[in-house]
Amino acid sequence: MKVNLKLVRVGMNMAEATIAKWERQPGDAFKAGDVLYAIETDKVTQDVLATADGKLLEIMVPAGEIAEVGAVVCAVEFA
């Protein structure tokens, strides 16, 4: 089943973040705990980890682009 993953707030004042780097590309499988992508804010750079095994289906926000908290950044399929 396709699931859209949204950018979550990692700090109280965070309103947006830059997608710094995608560690997976569409079609790539991942395991729970693997890094999917990294975000950068004005205060921190943080990896975003997979919560379950699955496959990356689509990237909606490419590396270098800014996304608002709650915006869909990618679509995945969990195993």
Secondary structure, 3 states (H helix, E strand, C coil): CEEEEECCCCCCCCCEEEEEEECCCCCCEECCCCEEEEEECCCCEEEEECCCCEEEEEECCCCCCEEECCCEEEEEEEC
